[in-house]
Amino acid sequence: MRIGSVVLLIWLIIGVVAAAQRDYFTSSGDATCAKVGDTVLTVIAGPLNYMGVNPKIDCETPEPSE
């Protein structure tokens, strides 16, 4: 159990580094569904980012009715 926790922690740290390299943590002002999704997915994908995986999320939020 302990080794699994260490591997998970290293995996997430690598994911945070990958997201930081892609400037996902810069304060651009608006946090859209796609930007937040891309950031979370990049952190979770971790080392896969360095093997060529570039995860993206396409979010469509409903428009308010008039």
C-alpha positions as CSV (number, residue, x, y, z in Angstrom):
1,M,0.0,0.0,0.0
2,R,2.8,2.4,0.8
3,I,4.6,1.9,-2.5
4,G,1.3,2.6,-4.4
5,S,0.9,5.9,-2.5
6,V,4.4,7.0,-3.4
7,V,3.9,6.1,-7.1
8,L,0.6,8.0,-7.1
9,L,2.2,11.1,-5.5
10,I,5.1,11.1,-8.0
11,W,2.5,10.6,-10.8
12,L,0.5,13.7,-9.7
13,I,3.7,15.8,-9.2
14,I,4.8,15.0,-12.7
15,G,1.3,16.0,-13.9
16,V,1.5,19.3,-12.1
17,V,4.8,20.0,-13.7
18,A,3.4,19.2,-17.1
19,A,0.4,21.5,-16.5
20,A,2.8,24.3,-15.3
21,Q,4.9,23.9,-18.4
22,R,1.8,24.5,-20.5
23,D,1.0,27.6,-18.5
24,Y,-2.3,26.2,-17.3
25,F,-1.8,27.9,-13.9
26,T,-1.4,31.5,-15.1
27,S,-4.1,33.8,-14.0
28,S,-5.6,34.8,-17.3
29,G,-8.9,35.9,-15.7
30,D,-11.6,33.7,-16.9
31,A,-11.8,30.0,-15.9
32,T,-13.9,28.3,-18.5
33,C,-15.0,24.7,-18.3
34,A,-12.5,23.7,-21.0
35,K,-9.6,25.4,-19.3
36,V,-10.3,23.9,-15.9
37,G,-11.0,20.5,-17.6
38,D,-7.7,20.6,-19.5
39,T,-5.7,21.5,-16.4
40,V,-7.3,18.7,-14.3
41,L,-6.9,16.2,-17.1
42,T,-3.3,17.1,-17.7
43,V,-2.5,16.7,-14.0
44,I,-4.3,13.3,-13.8
45,A,-2.6,12.1,-17.1
46,G,0.8,12.9,-15.5
47,P,3.7,11.2,-17.2
48,L,1.5,10.3,-20.3
49,N,1.9,13.9,-21.3
50,Y,5.6,13.3,-21.9
51,M,4.8,10.4,-24.1
52,G,2.9,12.5,-26.6
53,V,-0.6,12.5,-25.0
54,N,-2.1,16.0,-25.1
55,P,-5.5,15.6,-23.3
56,K,-8.2,18.2,-24.1
57,I,-11.7,18.6,-23.0
58,D,-14.5,20.1,-25.1
59,C,-17.2,21.5,-22.9
60,E,-20.5,22.9,-24.0
61,T,-22.5,24.8,-21.4
62,P,-26.1,25.4,-22.1
63,E,-27.1,29.0,-23.0
64,P,-29.7,30.7,-20.9
65,S,-33.1,31.0,-22.5
66,E,-34.4,34.5,-23.3
